[in-house]
Structures are given as structure tokens and as C-alpha cells.
Amino acid sequence: MNRSQLAQFMKHAPDPEATLMAASTDELAIIVDALYRNLDTPTPVFGAQDWYDLATEELARRSEPASPDAYGAA
């Protein structure tokens, strides 16, 4: 995903958090990679840091093992 595609993606997503939660894990990994590469430029897309923070939090949440409490086990 290049800078222009990333900017369009971010611009047309009404709710960043909902958009990232709805993405598949593979799609989320692509988004995180694009955001990371964009942040490593002299002029990142406006809002990219916020999106990156949300996206990495979502990836981390998905990679956490399910706790027994999540299934009602004691």
C-alpha cells in the first residue's frame, strides 16, 4: 500500500477503530506495515500515528492467548 492508497484508506474509513477491528488479521498486518513505513518518512500522512497505535493494539489483542476467564472458567 503506497502513501496515496494509505491516505485514501484512512480518509474514507468513518471509524478507525471499527475499521481495524473488522479487518482480517492478514489485512491488519498489511495496514500496520503500510502505516509503519509511512511513519518512517519525512512527511507521514496526517493521523497515521493514531491509526498505527490503534492497529498495533488490535494486532496485539488478537495475538494474546485466550485467558480461562474469557470462557467463564474459574
PDB file as gemmi writes it, atoms N, CA and C in Angstrom:
CRYST1    1.000    1.000    1.000  90.00  90.00  90.00 P 1                      
ATOM      1  N   MET A   1       0.861  -1.170   0.000  1.00  0.00           N  
ATOM      2  CA  MET A   1       0.000   0.000   0.000  1.00  0.00           C  
ATOM      3  C   MET A   1       0.906   1.231   0.000  1.00  0.00           C  
ATOM      4  N   ASN A   2       0.755   2.052  -1.015  1.00  0.00           N  
ATOM      5  CA  ASN A   2       1.589   3.252  -1.085  1.00  0.00           C  
ATOM      6  C   ASN A   2       0.945   4.405  -0.299  1.00  0.00           C  
ATOM      7  N   ARG A   3       1.645   5.527  -0.265  1.00  0.00           N  
ATOM      8  CA  ARG A   3       1.180   6.688   0.513  1.00  0.00           C  
ATOM      9  C   ARG A   3      -0.208   7.149   0.081  1.00  0.00           C  
ATOM     10  N   SER A   4      -0.425   7.221  -1.208  1.00  0.00           N  
ATOM     11  CA  SER A   4      -1.714   7.676  -1.729  1.00  0.00           C  
ATOM     12  C   SER A   4      -2.838   6.710  -1.340  1.00  0.00           C  
ATOM     13  N   GLN A   5      -2.591   5.423  -1.484  1.00  0.00           N  
ATOM     14  CA  GLN A   5      -3.587   4.419  -1.114  1.00  0.00           C  
ATOM     15  C   GLN A   5      -3.878   4.472   0.393  1.00  0.00           C  
ATOM     16  N   LEU A   6      -2.831   4.634   1.178  1.00  0.00           N  
ATOM     17  CA  LEU A   6      -2.999   4.724   2.625  1.00  0.00           C  
ATOM     18  C   LEU A   6      -3.828   5.944   2.996  1.00  0.00           C  
ATOM     19  N   ALA A   7      -3.521   7.071   2.400  1.00  0.00           N  
ATOM     20  CA  ALA A   7      -4.266   8.302   2.684  1.00  0.00           C  
ATOM     21  C   ALA A   7      -5.735   8.135   2.316  1.00  0.00           C  
ATOM     22  N   GLN A   8      -6.023   7.537   1.161  1.00  0.00           N  
ATOM     23  CA  GLN A   8      -7.408   7.312   0.743  1.00  0.00           C  
ATOM     24  C   GLN A   8      -8.115   6.353   1.697  1.00  0.00           C  
ATOM     25  N   PHE A   9      -7.426   5.288   2.079  1.00  0.00           N  
ATOM     26  CA  PHE A   9      -7.994   4.320   3.012  1.00  0.00           C  
ATOM     27  C   PHE A   9      -8.374   4.996   4.326  1.00  0.00           C  
ATOM     28  N   MET A  10      -7.459   5.785   4.862  1.00  0.00           N  
ATOM     29  CA  MET A  10      -7.708   6.464   6.134  1.00  0.00           C  
ATOM     30  C   MET A  10      -8.818   7.502   5.999  1.00  0.00           C  
ATOM     31  N   LYS A  11      -8.852   8.201   4.876  1.00  0.00           N  
ATOM     32  CA  LYS A  11      -9.839   9.260   4.657  1.00  0.00           C  
ATOM     33  C   LYS A  11     -11.260   8.707   4.569  1.00  0.00           C  
ATOM     34  N   HIS A  12     -11.404   7.544   3.969  1.00  0.00           N  
ATOM     35  CA  HIS A  12     -12.741   7.000   3.720  1.00  0.00           C  
ATOM     36  C   HIS A  12     -13.245   6.056   4.804  1.00  0.00           C  
ATOM     37  N   ALA A  13     -12.464   5.824   5.826  1.00  0.00           N  
ATOM     38  CA  ALA A  13     -12.911   4.979   6.932  1.00  0.00           C  
ATOM     39  C   ALA A  13     -13.625   5.861   7.951  1.00  0.00           C  
ATOM     40  N   PRO A  14     -14.921   5.651   8.159  1.00  0.00           N  
ATOM     41  CA  PRO A  14     -15.664   6.518   9.062  1.00  0.00           C  
ATOM     42  C   PRO A  14     -15.237   6.389  10.526  1.00  0.00           C  
ATOM     43  N   ASP A  15     -14.826   5.195  10.931  1.00  0.00           N  
ATOM     44  CA  ASP A  15     -14.436   4.955  12.314  1.00  0.00           C  
ATOM     45  C   ASP A  15     -13.181   4.082  12.307  1.00  0.00           C  
ATOM     46  N   PRO A  16     -12.009   4.665  12.578  1.00  0.00           N  
ATOM     47  CA  PRO A  16     -10.768   3.886  12.510  1.00  0.00           C  
ATOM     48  C   PRO A  16     -10.795   2.616  13.358  1.00  0.00           C  
ATOM     49  N   GLU A  17     -11.276   2.720  14.574  1.00  0.00           N  
ATOM     50  CA  GLU A  17     -11.272   1.553  15.462  1.00  0.00           C  
ATOM     51  C   GLU A  17     -12.155   0.437  14.907  1.00  0.00           C  
ATOM     52  N   ALA A  18     -13.355   0.779  14.457  1.00  0.00           N  
ATOM     53  CA  ALA A  18     -14.268  -0.226  13.895  1.00  0.00           C  
ATOM     54  C   ALA A  18     -13.688  -0.812  12.611  1.00  0.00           C  
ATOM     55  N   THR A  19     -13.067   0.023  11.803  1.00  0.00           N  
ATOM     56  CA  THR A  19     -12.464  -0.433  10.551  1.00  0.00           C  
ATOM     57  C   THR A  19     -11.363  -1.445  10.824  1.00  0.00           C  
ATOM     58  N   LEU A  20     -10.513  -1.149  11.795  1.00  0.00           N  
ATOM     59  CA  LEU A  20      -9.413  -2.051  12.114  1.00  0.00           C  
ATOM     60  C   LEU A  20      -9.908  -3.336  12.755  1.00  0.00           C  
ATOM     61  N   MET A  21     -10.922  -3.248  13.575  1.00  0.00           N  
ATOM     62  CA  MET A  21     -11.478  -4.449  14.200  1.00  0.00           C  
ATOM     63  C   MET A  21     -12.133  -5.354  13.168  1.00  0.00           C  
ATOM     64  N   ALA A  22     -12.709  -4.770  12.121  1.00  0.00           N  
ATOM     65  CA  ALA A  22     -13.388  -5.549  11.085  1.00  0.00           C  
ATOM     66  C   ALA A  22     -12.416  -6.185  10.093  1.00  0.00           C  
ATOM     67  N   ALA A  23     -11.198  -5.694  10.035  1.00  0.00           N  
ATOM     68  CA  ALA A  23     -10.213  -6.228   9.092  1.00  0.00           C  
ATOM     69  C   ALA A  23      -9.771  -7.622   9.527  1.00  0.00           C  
ATOM     70  N   SER A  24      -9.473  -8.456   8.544  1.00  0.00           N  
ATOM     71  CA  SER A  24      -8.910  -9.771   8.866  1.00  0.00           C  
ATOM     72  C   SER A  24      -7.511  -9.550   9.433  1.00  0.00           C  
ATOM     73  N   THR A  25      -6.957 -10.568  10.047  1.00  0.00           N  
ATOM     74  CA  THR A  25      -5.618 -10.444  10.611  1.00  0.00           C  
ATOM     75  C   THR A  25      -4.593 -10.181   9.510  1.00  0.00           C  
ATOM     76  N   ASP A  26      -4.766 -10.820   8.359  1.00  0.00           N  
ATOM     77  CA  ASP A  26      -3.848 -10.563   7.237  1.00  0.00           C  
ATOM     78  C   ASP A  26      -3.968  -9.122   6.746  1.00  0.00           C  
ATOM     79  N   GLU A  27      -5.196  -8.631   6.620  1.00  0.00           N  
ATOM     80  CA  GLU A  27      -5.401  -7.246   6.203  1.00  0.00           C  
ATOM     81  C   GLU A  27      -4.813  -6.287   7.226  1.00  0.00           C  
ATOM     82  N   LEU A  28      -5.008  -6.596   8.491  1.00  0.00           N  
ATOM     83  CA  LEU A  28      -4.486  -5.748   9.561  1.00  0.00           C  
ATOM     84  C   LEU A  28      -2.961  -5.693   9.507  1.00  0.00           C  
ATOM     85  N   ALA A  29      -2.325  -6.808   9.235  1.00  0.00           N  
ATOM     86  CA  ALA A  29      -0.862  -6.837   9.122  1.00  0.00           C  
ATOM     87  C   ALA A  29      -0.392  -5.956   7.966  1.00  0.00           C  
ATOM     88  N   ILE A  30      -1.108  -5.967   6.861  1.00  0.00           N  
ATOM     89  CA  ILE A  30      -0.766  -5.113   5.714  1.00  0.00           C  
ATOM     90  C   ILE A  30      -0.920  -3.648   6.089  1.00  0.00           C  
ATOM     91  N   ILE A  31      -1.981  -3.328   6.802  1.00  0.00           N  
ATOM     92  CA  ILE A  31      -2.230  -1.944   7.221  1.00  0.00           C  
ATOM     93  C   ILE A  31      -1.140  -1.472   8.181  1.00  0.00           C  
ATOM     94  N   VAL A  32      -0.794  -2.313   9.145  1.00  0.00           N  
ATOM     95  CA  VAL A  32       0.254  -1.958  10.107  1.00  0.00           C  
ATOM     96  C   VAL A  32       1.576  -1.721   9.380  1.00  0.00           C  
ATOM     97  N   ASP A  33       1.903  -2.595   8.438  1.00  0.00           N  
ATOM     98  CA  ASP A  33       3.143  -2.436   7.682  1.00  0.00           C  
ATOM     99  C   ASP A  33       3.142  -1.125   6.904  1.00  0.00           C  
ATOM    100  N   ALA A  34       2.034  -0.828   6.237  1.00  0.00           N  
ATOM    101  CA  ALA A  34       1.941   0.411   5.457  1.00  0.00           C  
ATOM    102  C   ALA A  34       2.054   1.639   6.362  1.00  0.00           C  
ATOM    103  N   LEU A  35       1.401   1.586   7.501  1.00  0.00           N  
ATOM    104  CA  LEU A  35       1.477   2.704   8.445  1.00  0.00           C  
ATOM    105  C   LEU A  35       2.900   2.879   8.971  1.00  0.00           C  
ATOM    106  N   TYR A  36       3.537   1.771   9.318  1.00  0.00           N  
ATOM    107  CA  TYR A  36       4.908   1.827   9.834  1.00  0.00           C  
ATOM    108  C   TYR A  36       5.847   2.451   8.802  1.00  0.00           C  
ATOM    109  N   ARG A  37       5.751   1.971   7.549  1.00  0.00           N  
ATOM    110  CA  ARG A  37       6.605   2.516   6.502  1.00  0.00           C  
ATOM    111  C   ARG A  37       6.310   3.992   6.270  1.00  0.00           C  
ATOM    112  N   ASN A  38       5.032   4.372   6.360  1.00  0.00           N  
ATOM    113  CA  ASN A  38       4.661   5.765   6.160  1.00  0.00           C  
ATOM    114  C   ASN A  38       5.199   6.645   7.279  1.00  0.00           C  
ATOM    115  N   LEU A  39       5.170   6.149   8.498  1.00  0.00           N  
ATOM    116  CA  LEU A  39       5.672   6.936   9.632  1.00  0.00           C  
ATOM    117  C   LEU A  39       7.184   7.131   9.563  1.00  0.00           C  
ATOM    118  N   ASP A  40       7.857   6.286   8.791  1.00  0.00           N  
ATOM    119  CA  ASP A  40       9.308   6.383   8.652  1.00  0.00           C  
ATOM    120  C   ASP A  40       9.708   7.305   7.501  1.00  0.00           C  
ATOM    121  N   THR A  41       8.789   8.178   7.088  1.00  0.00           N  
ATOM    122  CA  THR A  41       9.067   9.144   6.027  1.00  0.00           C  
ATOM    123  C   THR A  41       9.137  10.547   6.638  1.00  0.00           C  
ATOM    124  N   PRO A  42       9.708  11.487   5.907  1.00  0.00           N  
ATOM    125  CA  PRO A  42       9.785  12.856   6.438  1.00  0.00           C  
ATOM    126  C   PRO A  42       8.416  13.509   6.656  1.00  0.00           C  
ATOM    127  N   THR A  43       7.419  13.118   5.857  1.00  0.00           N  
ATOM    128  CA  THR A  43       6.086  13.717   5.986  1.00  0.00           C  
ATOM    129  C   THR A  43       5.006  12.627   5.990  1.00  0.00           C  
ATOM    130  N   PRO A  44       4.778  12.006   7.138  1.00  0.00           N  
ATOM    131  CA  PRO A  44       3.746  10.971   7.205  1.00  0.00           C  
ATOM    132  C   PRO A  44       2.352  11.549   6.958  1.00  0.00           C  
ATOM    133  N   VAL A  45       1.458  10.681   6.527  1.00  0.00           N  
ATOM    134  CA  VAL A  45       0.065  11.072   6.326  1.00  0.00           C  
ATOM    135  C   VAL A  45      -0.504  11.529   7.669  1.00  0.00           C  
ATOM    136  N   PHE A  46      -1.270  12.617   7.648  1.00  0.00           N  
ATOM    137  CA  PHE A  46      -1.874  13.140   8.874  1.00  0.00           C  
ATOM    138  C   PHE A  46      -2.751  12.055   9.512  1.00  0.00           C  
ATOM    139  N   GLY A  47      -2.539  11.808  10.782  1.00  0.00           N  
ATOM    140  CA  GLY A  47      -3.319  10.822  11.518  1.00  0.00           C  
ATOM    141  C   GLY A  47      -2.725   9.427  11.512  1.00  0.00           C  
ATOM    142  N   ALA A  48      -1.625   9.235  10.782  1.00  0.00           N  
ATOM    143  CA  ALA A  48      -1.031   7.902  10.668  1.00  0.00           C  
ATOM    144  C   ALA A  48      -0.573   7.360  12.017  1.00  0.00           C  
ATOM    145  N   GLN A  49      -0.073   8.202  12.890  1.00  0.00           N  
ATOM    146  CA  GLN A  49       0.390   7.726  14.198  1.00  0.00           C  
ATOM    147  C   GLN A  49      -0.773   7.173  15.011  1.00  0.00           C  
ATOM    148  N   ASP A  50      -1.899   7.856  15.001  1.00  0.00           N  
ATOM    149  CA  ASP A  50      -3.073   7.373  15.737  1.00  0.00           C  
ATOM    150  C   ASP A  50      -3.558   6.039  15.173  1.00  0.00           C  
ATOM    151  N   TRP A  51      -3.615   5.958  13.850  1.00  0.00           N  
ATOM    152  CA  TRP A  51      -4.025   4.711  13.206  1.00  0.00           C  
ATOM    153  C   TRP A  51      -3.043   3.594  13.553  1.00  0.00           C  
ATOM    154  N   TYR A  52      -1.744   3.896  13.528  1.00  0.00           N  
ATOM    155  CA  TYR A  52      -0.728   2.894  13.836  1.00  0.00           C  
ATOM    156  C   TYR A  52      -0.899   2.382  15.263  1.00  0.00           C  
ATOM    157  N   ASP A  53      -1.121   3.299  16.195  1.00  0.00           N  
ATOM    158  CA  ASP A  53      -1.316   2.895  17.588  1.00  0.00           C  
ATOM    159  C   ASP A  53      -2.528   1.980  17.728  1.00  0.00           C  
ATOM    160  N   LEU A  54      -3.641   2.346  17.121  1.00  0.00           N  
ATOM    161  CA  LEU A  54      -4.848   1.517  17.174  1.00  0.00           C  
ATOM    162  C   LEU A  54      -4.622   0.157  16.514  1.00  0.00           C  
ATOM    163  N   ALA A  55      -3.969   0.164  15.372  1.00  0.00           N  
ATOM    164  CA  ALA A  55      -3.756  -1.078  14.624  1.00  0.00           C  
ATOM    165  C   ALA A  55      -2.824  -2.033  15.366  1.00  0.00           C  
ATOM    166  N   THR A  56      -1.762  -1.508  15.954  1.00  0.00           N  
ATOM    167  CA  THR A  56      -0.850  -2.383  16.687  1.00  0.00           C  
ATOM    168  C   THR A  56      -1.508  -2.917  17.951  1.00  0.00           C  
ATOM    169  N   GLU A  57      -2.346  -2.118  18.593  1.00  0.00           N  
ATOM    170  CA  GLU A  57      -3.095  -2.598  19.757  1.00  0.00           C  
ATOM    171  C   GLU A  57      -4.042  -3.739  19.355  1.00  0.00           C  
ATOM    172  N   GLU A  58      -4.692  -3.592  18.216  1.00  0.00           N  
ATOM    173  CA  GLU A  58      -5.606  -4.627  17.732  1.00  0.00           C  
ATOM    174  C   GLU A  58      -4.835  -5.907  17.389  1.00  0.00           C  
ATOM    175  N   LEU A  59      -3.690  -5.777  16.744  1.00  0.00           N  
ATOM    176  CA  LEU A  59      -2.874  -6.955  16.449  1.00  0.00           C  
ATOM    177  C   LEU A  59      -2.409  -7.634  17.729  1.00  0.00           C  
ATOM    178  N   ALA A  60      -2.003  -6.855  18.706  1.00  0.00           N  
ATOM    179  CA  ALA A  60      -1.564  -7.417  19.984  1.00  0.00           C  
ATOM    180  C   ALA A  60      -2.712  -8.140  20.671  1.00  0.00           C  
ATOM    181  N   ARG A  61      -3.887  -7.540  20.627  1.00  0.00           N  
ATOM    182  CA  ARG A  61      -5.050  -8.164  21.249  1.00  0.00           C  
ATOM    183  C   ARG A  61      -5.345  -9.518  20.603  1.00  0.00           C  
ATOM    184  N   ARG A  62      -5.228  -9.583  19.301  1.00  0.00           N  
ATOM    185  CA  ARG A  62      -5.501 -10.831  18.586  1.00  0.00           C  
ATOM    186  C   ARG A  62      -4.448 -11.896  18.845  1.00  0.00           C  
ATOM    187  N   SER A  63      -3.243 -11.483  19.151  1.00  0.00           N  
ATOM    188  CA  SER A  63      -2.177 -12.459  19.357  1.00  0.00           C  
ATOM    189  C   SER A  63      -2.084 -12.952  20.803  1.00  0.00           C  
ATOM    190  N   GLU A  64      -2.821 -12.316  21.704  1.00  0.00           N  
ATOM    191  CA  GLU A  64      -2.822 -12.755  23.101  1.00  0.00           C  
ATOM    192  C   GLU A  64      -3.561 -14.077  23.220  1.00  0.00           C  
ATOM    193  N   PRO A  65      -3.008 -15.007  23.995  1.00  0.00           N  
ATOM    194  CA  PRO A  65      -3.747 -16.256  24.202  1.00  0.00           C  
ATOM    195  C   PRO A  65      -5.018 -15.980  25.001  1.00  0.00           C  
ATOM    196  N   ALA A  66      -6.044 -16.715  24.694  1.00  0.00           N  
ATOM    197  CA  ALA A  66      -7.313 -16.536  25.417  1.00  0.00           C  
ATOM    198  C   ALA A  66      -7.115 -16.959  26.872  1.00  0.00           C  
ATOM    199  N   SER A  67      -7.554 -16.116  27.760  1.00  0.00           N  
ATOM    200  CA  SER A  67      -7.439 -16.436  29.179  1.00  0.00           C  
ATOM    201  C   SER A  67      -8.603 -17.331  29.584  1.00  0.00           C  
ATOM    202  N   PRO A  68      -8.431 -18.183  30.592  1.00  0.00           N  
ATOM    203  CA  PRO A  68      -9.538 -19.032  31.038  1.00  0.00           C  
ATOM    204  C   PRO A  68     -10.760 -18.221  31.461  1.00  0.00           C  
ATOM    205  N   ASP A  69     -10.529 -17.019  32.008  1.00  0.00           N  
ATOM    206  CA  ASP A  69     -11.637 -16.185  32.452  1.00  0.00           C  
ATOM    207  C   ASP A  69     -12.512 -15.737  31.284  1.00  0.00           C  
ATOM    208  N   ALA A  70     -11.938 -15.668  30.103  1.00  0.00           N  
ATOM    209  CA  ALA A  70     -12.691 -15.228  28.937  1.00  0.00           C  
ATOM    210  C   ALA A  70     -13.787 -16.229  28.574  1.00  0.00           C  
ATOM    211  N   TYR A  71     -13.613 -17.463  29.007  1.00  0.00           N  
ATOM    212  CA  TYR A  71     -14.602 -18.504  28.704  1.00  0.00           C  
ATOM    213  C   TYR A  71     -15.430 -18.882  29.919  1.00  0.00           C  
ATOM    214  N   GLY A  72     -15.291 -18.154  30.984  1.00  0.00           N  
ATOM    215  CA  GLY A  72     -16.092 -18.377  32.171  1.00  0.00           C  
ATOM    216  C   GLY A  72     -15.536 -19.467  33.096  1.00  0.00           C  
ATOM    217  N   ALA A  73     -14.333 -19.931  32.816  1.00  0.00           N  
ATOM    218  CA  ALA A  73     -13.727 -20.942  33.686  1.00  0.00           C  
ATOM    219  C   ALA A  73     -13.132 -20.274  34.911  1.00  0.00           C  
ATOM    220  N   ALA A  74     -13.149 -20.978  35.983  1.00  0.00           N  
ATOM    221  CA  ALA A  74     -12.605 -20.415  37.215  1.00  0.00           C  
ATOM    222  C   ALA A  74     -11.206 -20.880  37.477  1.00  0.00           C  
TER     223      ALA A  74                                                      
END                                                                             
